[in-house]
């Protein structure tokens, strides 16, 4: 019996040591796993909050370049919806038609030849501003068709850029291109469109819009001849803002 004990004692000791070493290693791995899980749970909300704040500030690291809103503006009948829709198609971005944001009351007034007041326009412009802001917040470009006849109306739309400081037109992410044509050309367009039942705005309201149209030189708004081919206007507009667009501009432009 003493010989047997002497023979097995070293093996028992080795086995016991291996068990202790293995238990210690397993315990260490478990503790490391628990610590890693805890760190990931605490880090994720912090990183998410950081990402959220960065995105609101327009500096989300995953957004290579912030979005740009290009508003094709002008009086009714100048062709802004046609140009803005073509622009959106060329850039592969969304298109916002401002007329879609008018209330039924606004449309009824205009259909009856009654010009809108500022009280009518402001809620309309604010809803349009919010729609533009949603795209810019996601780092997307957007083409917009809107009359935006006066500076105070354009300032509402510029506020879609959350970092905009009033009067800082150069850095604002909402840009304007104004289409212009003679009253005779636009009257003919509006009359034809009205006869075809394609729009609620009668030609009788054109003069009220022409009277409202106001552009300040300091705004740096590009004015374009509305009788030029829409495709050419789109090409020139893309060339003008190419370096500020988030979209990948096709080679043909």
Beta strands, then each sheet from edge to edge (+ up, - down):
strand 1: 69-73
strand 2: 94-97
strand 3: 142-145
strand 4: 174-180
strand 5: 222-225
sheet 1: 2+ 3+ 1+ 4+ 5+
end
